[in-house]
Amino acid sequence: MEYIKGTKAECLAYDAEVTAGEKYTGGTVRWAKPMEIDGYYYMTVHDRYPTTLTTVTELPVVEDNII
């Protein structure tokens, strides 16, 4: 699976493009919600909507501090 790695604005613009193209109605109202990890935003790439934005094949691992 590929993920966009970019700014929040870039991810939201990609989401708007896919959402408009897919004409979602009913329960589905958007393609995906950007996830913030370590200062970057990530979003799943849709198979029918290629992107020129930076992509990665894995999300970064987030470790929680356990006390």
C-alpha positions in Angstrom: 0.0 0.0 0.0 1.2 3.5 -0.8 0.8 6.6 1.4 1.2 10.2 0.6 3.7 12.0 2.9 3.2 15.7 2.9 1.6 18.7 4.5 -1.9 18.8 5.8 -3.0 21.1 2.9 -1.5 18.6 0.3 -3.3 15.7 1.9 -6.6 17.6 2.1 -6.3 18.7 -1.5 -5.7 15.0 -2.6 -8.7 13.9 -0.5 -10.9 16.6 -2.2 -9.8 15.4 -5.6 -10.5 11.7 -4.9 -13.8 12.5 -3.1 -15.1 14.6 -6.0 -14.0 12.1 -8.6 -15.6 9.2 -6.8 -18.9 11.1 -6.1 -19.2 9.6 -2.7 -22.8 9.7 -1.2 -24.5 8.2 1.8 -22.3 6.9 4.5 -19.0 7.6 2.7 -18.4 11.4 2.5 -14.6 11.5 1.9 -11.7 9.4 0.7 -9.5 9.5 3.8 -8.6 11.6 6.8 -4.9 12.7 7.0 -2.9 11.2 9.9 -0.3 13.4 11.6 2.8 11.5 12.6 6.1 13.2 13.6 5.2 16.5 11.9 4.2 15.0 8.6 0.7 14.1 7.3 0.0 10.7 5.7 -2.9 9.6 3.5 -3.6 6.4 1.6 -3.1 6.7 -2.2 -6.2 5.7 -4.2 -5.4 3.3 -7.1 -7.3 5.4 -9.7 -5.8 8.8 -8.6 -2.0 8.9 -9.1 -0.1 11.6 -7.4 3.2 13.5 -7.9 3.5 14.1 -4.1 6.0 12.2 -2.1 4.8 8.6 -1.3 6.0 5.9 1.1 5.1 2.2 1.3 4.9 2.1 5.1 3.8 4.4 7.8 6.4 5.3 10.5 6.3 3.3 13.7 5.0 5.4 16.6 6.2 4.4 20.1 4.4 5.4 23.2 6.3 6.0 26.4 5.2 3.6 29.0 5.7 4.5 32.6 
